[in-house]
Amino acid sequence: MMPANLFSAPKAAFPICVWAIVFATCWSSESAAQEKTKFYDPIEKTIAGWTVLVEPRLLEQENADVADKAFEALANHLQRIKYIVPKDRLARLMKLRIWLELDNPVLGNMQYHPARGWL
């Protein structure tokens, strides 16, 4: 035999359930927001006149070989750009910041973002 109303509950239970749902929603939203804002503070370096923002992990001793090769290759390419690109355009180009990361599981390999809105 089934009760007449499966959803009948004491009147006090309803506000408690609503409060629990609101709390759970706010808590999960807050922790999701914290996860999204977890981002390293980059180390700013200047390579061949360009501002390069470097992920701190890349500068750790265990990654020294990778970092040295990356900095050397980047400097080489940026120097070549300076020889090829006309000075007026080069000045504008050099205002762009370059980001150098050890590994980004979300973005993968090289990324190009022409504007903030494009992200």
ABEGO torsion letter per residue (X at the ends): XBBABAABBBAAAAAAAAAAAAAAAAAAAAAAAAAAABBBBBBBBBBGGBBBBBBAAAABAAAAAAAAAAAAAAAAAAAAAAAABBAAAAAAAAABBBBBBABBAAAEBBBBBABAAAX
